[in-house]
């Protein structure tokens, strides 16, 4: 098995790269998706969040009101750290379960938006960073996600810098390119990943 950490700044196109890797045959473990699963109604995770932040973070149907919670923790490092201390261990445990269930020759791609910020590069055999110019990120966030320019800039500023992400990259995928070129690059990267995974099985 080969474990890969996949990250990139907001609007860089990481989701498209993860989709293409799955198309090639990767086993995808999506940290954001798991983070939603571990705080679904009835879970210990949601109970812990409500205990920490109050019932005001619940929507009328009993689910987590993400925008409300986001408004509470965004810009407050202590509250954000508290939230992370509740959710991250649950995400980590579920991620390990999914990884353990993958075939021994699998390429397991962990899609982790805050991999750089949380110093997680050492957890993986290698790290892929999806890279795009800040102007490209801003355009995508405003044009495709409907954010205001101020909101988009604030979200970008809250993340690691482009240089910080590039510093931890074992593989850099440039996503300032048309989709056919991105697809060609991802397939090229996949061939290398699959070969590494096969080599590991052969040595075991």
Secondary structure, 3 states (H helix, E strand, C coil): CEEEEEEECCCCCHHHHHHHHHHHCCEEEEHHHHHHHCCCCCCHHHHHHHHHHCHHHECCCCCECHHHHHHHHCCCHHHHHHHHHHHHHHHHHHHHHHHHCCCCCCEEEEECCCCCCCCCHHHCCEEEEEECCHHHHHHHHHHCCCCCHHHHHHHHHCCCCHHHHHHCCCEEEECCCCHHHHHHHHHHHHHHHHHHHHHHHHHC
